[in-house]
Amino acid sequence: MTRARRRYAWLIALFWGAAAAAQDIPVLESRIDGGVRALDLVIGAPERTGDAPVVWTGGISIPDTDYLRLLVRIEGPPAPPTASLYLFSDLGQEFIIPLADMPEGGHWTGLIPNGNVTIALYTPDPLNIDTTVTIENLSIQQDDVLLYSVHGEAQLWPIASPEVPQDVQALAGPVAFLSFFDAGLPRTCTGFLIEPDLLLTNEHCIHSQETCRTMTAVFGYQRDEAGRLAMGQQRRCTGYEDHYSSFDLDVTALRLSSPPGEEYGIIEIPDEPAGMAGPLMIIQHPGDLPKHVALLDCEMTASPVSGRTPDSDFTHTCDTASGSSGAPILNAAGQLVGVHHYGFQEAPDSLWRENRGVLAALVIPWLRALTRPQ
């Protein structure tokens, strides 16, 4: 059965009670991140009054937001191969968007930090008079993080906090903030590198070519000890492949456009399942926040328990939030023991009442079969 059919069958079972086991599985969804606003910034022939090759410049500033994304479209005759839209952030980042191969649905930019961007339309060869570049929509981050899976006091620390040991901070490089669109809504999750260009996250986050096409993985998205925001490399998903995704284990592996692991490192996949006894940690992007870590009162409580498939999960007491889905769960030695995929909600209709991680003992052989040379 294809995964699309399994997803459909599972939803039918959930809502209509066709299978008793499925009735105990909540719908797993990625976090909705703010909203999309119409912008309709048109760069047509009347606006392109600059001297070639920079025929138009402008800017966008949205106050009180940590980041935004822009949807760029081309209308009319295609742009020449030399035409590009340049975007410059106030953190010194440069985004270059070639205009000749613009997808039919437009192109969502990467994350632009602090809500400020300078834009330049660069085209050594003139655009057709009927060609229009439109920045149609913008997606704006909104601070509405709900730490709904907290045990006792909220004990999520920014990764650069003095309270976080240096050896834990050293493990954080491969963990990325994922921003993408699903059904037209901006969403966030967490992911982590297991090879220099191979990222692992939840299937309920990235599960289609559309979610892959719009995804940007942001490394080094964190605040330093002084509270200053930083963003490092951003890499796109190169293409979604069904066999690189497991609905039952709720994991998806994605190839990135270049290997950020050369700078940020990887989380090693152990040859044998690592021990879960004792303290655990989750390095994560809770909600839309920069990188945090759960360390205190963070441990496994029961294993195995049933998740999307029998005995696929374990429960834990590590603080998380919506958006933490796909984060690595590590033991005190920094070894991967699981992939976080569900945080409990204190609501009367909650189907699961504990935080859940998928067992690395099941994910590892799946990965080995996936990446083993043929």
C-alpha positions in Angstrom: 0.0 0.0 0.0 1.4 3.4 -0.8 2.0 5.9 2.0 -0.8 8.2 0.7 -3.2 5.3 0.9 -2.0 4.4 4.4 -2.4 8.0 5.5 -5.9 8.0 4.2 -6.8 4.7 5.7 -5.3 5.7 9.0 -7.4 8.9 9.1 -10.6 6.9 8.2 -9.8 4.5 11.0 -9.1 7.4 13.4 -12.4 9.2 12.8 -14.7 6.3 12.1 -13.3 3.7 14.5 -12.5 1.1 11.9 -9.6 -0.2 14.0 -9.3 0.0 17.8 -5.6 0.7 17.8 -5.9 3.6 15.4 -8.4 5.2 17.8 -5.5 5.8 20.2 -3.3 7.7 17.8 -3.7 11.5 17.6 -3.2 13.3 14.4 0.4 14.5 14.3 0.8 18.0 12.8 3.6 20.4 12.4 3.3 23.8 14.0 1.6 26.7 12.2 4.0 29.6 12.2 2.3 33.0 12.1 0.5 33.8 8.8 0.8 34.8 5.2 0.0 38.4 4.2 -0.6 39.8 0.7 2.1 42.2 -0.3 1.7 42.6 -4.1 5.0 44.5 -4.6 5.0 44.9 -8.4 8.3 45.4 -10.4 7.0 46.0 -13.9 8.4 48.0 -16.8 7.3 51.4 -15.3 9.1 50.6 -12.1 12.4 49.5 -13.7 14.0 52.9 -14.0 17.5 52.2 -12.7 20.6 51.9 -14.8 21.4 48.4 -16.0 22.3 46.0 -14.7 20.5 47.1 -11.4 17.2 48.3 -12.8 15.3 48.5 -9.5 16.0 48.6 -5.8 13.7 48.7 -2.8 13.2 47.3 0.6 10.8 45.8 3.1 10.8 46.3 6.9 8.4 44.6 9.2 9.0 45.6 12.9 8.9 43.2 15.8 9.5 40.0 14.0 12.6 37.7 14.1 12.2 36.7 10.5 10.1 36.7 7.4 9.9 35.0 4.0 8.8 36.3 0.6 6.9 34.7 -2.3 8.4 35.8 -5.6 6.5 35.2 -8.9 7.1 36.0 -12.6 4.2 37.0 -14.8 4.3 37.4 -18.6 7.3 36.3 -20.8 10.1 34.5 -19.0 13.1 36.4 -17.7 16.5 36.0 -19.4 19.0 33.6 -17.7 21.1 36.5 -16.5 18.2 38.0 -14.4 18.2 37.6 -10.7 16.6 39.1 -7.6 19.1 39.9 -4.9 18.1 40.1 -1.2 20.3 41.4 1.5 19.6 41.0 5.2 20.8 43.3 8.0 22.9 40.3 9.3 24.9 40.4 6.1 23.2 37.5 4.4 22.7 37.4 0.7 20.0 35.5 -1.1 20.1 35.2 -4.9 17.0 34.1 -6.7 17.4 33.3 -10.5 14.3 34.4 -12.3 14.6 32.4 -15.5 13.5 29.0 -14.0 10.9 30.3 -11.6 8.4 27.5 -10.6 4.9 28.0 -11.7 3.7 28.5 -8.1 6.5 31.0 -7.4 9.5 30.7 -5.1 9.5 31.2 -1.3 12.8 32.8 -0.2 14.8 31.6 2.8 14.3 33.1 6.2 15.2 36.8 6.3 16.2 37.7 9.8 14.9 40.7 11.8 12.2 41.5 9.3 14.4 43.8 7.2 15.5 43.2 3.6 17.1 45.3 0.9 16.1 44.1 -2.6 17.8 44.7 -6.0 16.6 43.5 -9.5 19.8 42.6 -11.4 19.5 42.0 -15.2 22.4 42.7 -17.6 20.0 41.6 -20.4 16.8 43.7 -20.5 13.5 42.1 -19.4 10.6 42.0 -21.8 8.4 45.0 -21.4 5.5 42.6 -20.5 7.5 40.7 -17.9 6.6 41.5 -14.3 8.4 40.5 -11.2 6.0 40.4 -8.2 6.7 39.9 -4.6 3.2 38.6 -3.9 3.1 37.5 -0.3 5.1 37.6 2.8 5.1 35.1 5.7 5.7 36.7 9.1 6.8 35.0 12.2 4.6 35.6 15.3 5.6 34.9 18.8 2.9 32.7 20.2 4.9 29.7 21.5 3.0 27.5 23.9 5.2 25.3 26.0 2.5 22.8 26.4 4.5 19.8 27.2 6.3 21.0 30.3 6.9 18.8 33.3 6.9 20.9 36.4 8.7 24.2 35.7 9.6 25.2 32.2 13.3 24.3 31.9 14.2 25.0 28.3 17.4 27.0 28.0 18.8 28.9 25.0 21.7 26.8 23.8 24.3 29.5 24.4 23.2 30.1 28.0 26.0 29.9 30.6 24.0 27.1 32.4 24.4 24.8 29.3 27.6 22.8 29.5 30.1 23.3 26.7 30.0 19.6 25.7 26.2 20.0 25.2 26.6 23.2 23.2 29.2 21.3 21.0 26.4 18.8 20.0 24.0 21.5 18.8 25.6 22.4 15.5 23.8 19.8 13.3 20.4 20.7 14.7 18.4 23.0 12.3 15.2 25.1 12.3 12.9 24.0 9.5 10.5 26.5 7.8 8.1 25.2 5.2 4.6 25.4 3.8 1.9 22.8 4.0 -1.6 23.4 2.5 -0.7 27.1 2.1 0.2 27.6 5.8 3.7 28.4 7.1 4.9 25.8 9.5 8.0 24.9 11.5 9.8 21.8 12.8 13.2 20.7 13.9 15.7 18.5 12.0 19.3 17.3 12.4 22.1 16.2 10.1 23.1 12.5 10.1 25.4 12.9 7.1 27.0 16.1 5.8 24.0 16.6 3.4 21.4 14.3 4.8 18.9 15.7 7.3 16.4 13.7 9.4 13.1 15.0 10.7 9.5 13.8 11.2 7.3 12.5 8.4 4.5 14.5 9.7 6.6 17.6 9.0 8.0 16.9 5.5 5.9 14.3 3.7 5.5 15.6 0.1 7.3 17.3 -2.8 5.4 20.5 -1.9 6.6 20.6 1.7 10.1 19.7 0.5 10.1 22.4 -2.3 9.2 25.1 0.2 11.5 24.0 3.0 14.6 25.9 4.2 16.8 24.4 6.9 18.4 27.1 8.9 21.6 26.2 10.8 23.1 28.4 13.6 19.7 30.0 14.4 20.3 31.0 18.0 21.0 33.9 20.3 24.4 34.4 21.9 25.1 35.0 25.5 24.3 38.7 25.0 21.0 37.9 23.4 22.0 38.9 19.8 20.2 36.9 17.1 22.3 34.9 14.7 21.5 32.8 11.6 24.0 30.7 9.8 23.7 28.7 6.5 20.3 28.0 4.9 19.9 24.9 2.7 17.0 23.8 0.6 15.6 20.3 0.2 16.7 18.9 -3.2 13.7 16.7 -3.8 11.2 14.4 -1.9 11.5 10.6 -2.4 8.8 8.4 -1.0 11.2 5.6 0.0 13.2 8.1 2.1 10.1 8.5 4.3 8.4 6.2 6.8 4.9 6.9 7.9 5.0 4.1 10.6 8.2 5.5 12.2 7.3 9.1 11.5 10.7 9.9 10.0 11.8 11.5 6.7 15.4 11.8 5.4 16.1 14.7 3.1 19.1 15.5 0.9 20.1 19.2 1.1 21.3 21.5 -1.6 24.9 21.4 -0.3 26.6 19.8 2.7 26.3 22.1 5.8 27.7 19.2 7.8 31.2 20.3 6.7 30.7 23.3 9.0 28.2 22.2 11.5 29.0 18.5 11.9 26.6 15.6 12.2 24.9 13.5 14.9 26.5 10.1 14.5 24.2 7.1 14.1 25.5 4.5 16.5 26.2 1.0 15.2 24.1 -0.5 18.0 21.1 1.1 19.9 22.4 3.4 22.7 21.3 3.1 26.3 18.4 5.3 27.4 18.9 4.9 31.2 19.8 8.1 33.0 19.5 11.7 31.9 18.5 12.6 28.4 18.6 15.9 26.4 16.7 17.3 23.4 18.3 20.0 21.3 15.4 21.7 19.6 13.7 24.7 18.1 10.5 25.0 20.3 7.9 26.9 18.4 9.6 29.6 16.3 12.3 30.2 18.8 16.1 30.1 18.3 17.9 26.9 19.4 17.1 25.6 22.9 17.9 22.5 24.9 15.9 20.5 27.5 18.3 19.1 30.1 16.8 19.1 33.6 14.2 16.5 34.6 14.6 14.9 31.2 14.5 11.1 31.1 12.7 8.1 29.6 9.6 7.0 31.5 8.4 3.9 29.6 9.7 1.9 26.7 8.5 0.5 24.4 5.0 2.0 23.9 2.9 2.0 20.8 3.1 5.0 18.5 2.0 5.0 14.9 2.9 1.3 14.9 3.1 -1.1 17.9 6.1 -0.6 20.2 7.7 2.1 18.1 7.9 4.8 20.8 9.0 5.6 24.3 7.7 8.3 26.6 9.9 11.0 28.2 9.7 14.0 30.5 11.8 16.4 28.5 10.2 19.9 28.1 9.2 20.6 24.5 6.8 22.7 22.5 5.0 22.6 19.2 7.8 23.0 16.6 10.2 20.6 18.5 9.0 17.8 16.3 11.9 16.1 14.6 14.5 17.0 17.3 17.1 14.5 18.3 16.8 12.9 21.7 20.3 12.2 23.1 21.6 10.3 26.1 24.3 11.8 28.5 27.0 10.5 26.2 25.6 12.5 23.2 24.3 9.3 21.5 21.1 9.3 19.5 18.3 7.3 21.3 15.2 8.7 19.6 13.5 11.3 17.5 11.0 13.5 19.3 7.6 13.6 17.6 4.8 14.4 20.0 4.3 16.7 23.0 1.4 16.1 25.4 -1.4 18.6 25.9 -3.2 19.0 29.2 -6.6 18.9 27.6 -9.5 16.5 28.3 -9.6 15.2 24.8 -5.9 14.5 24.5 -5.3 10.9 23.2 -1.7 10.7 24.4 -0.8 12.2 27.8 3.0 11.9 27.6 5.8 13.2 25.4 6.8 10.7 22.8 9.9 9.8 20.9 10.4 7.2 18.1 13.0 4.6 19.2 16.3 5.0 17.5 16.6 1.2 17.8 14.0 1.1 15.0 15.1 4.2 13.1 18.7 3.0 12.8 18.1 -0.2 10.8 15.7 1.7 8.6 18.4 4.3 7.9 21.0 1.6 7.4 18.9 0.0 4.7 18.2 3.4 3.2 21.8 4.6 2.9 23.6 1.3 2.4 25.5 1.2 -1.0 23.6 -1.0 -3.5 
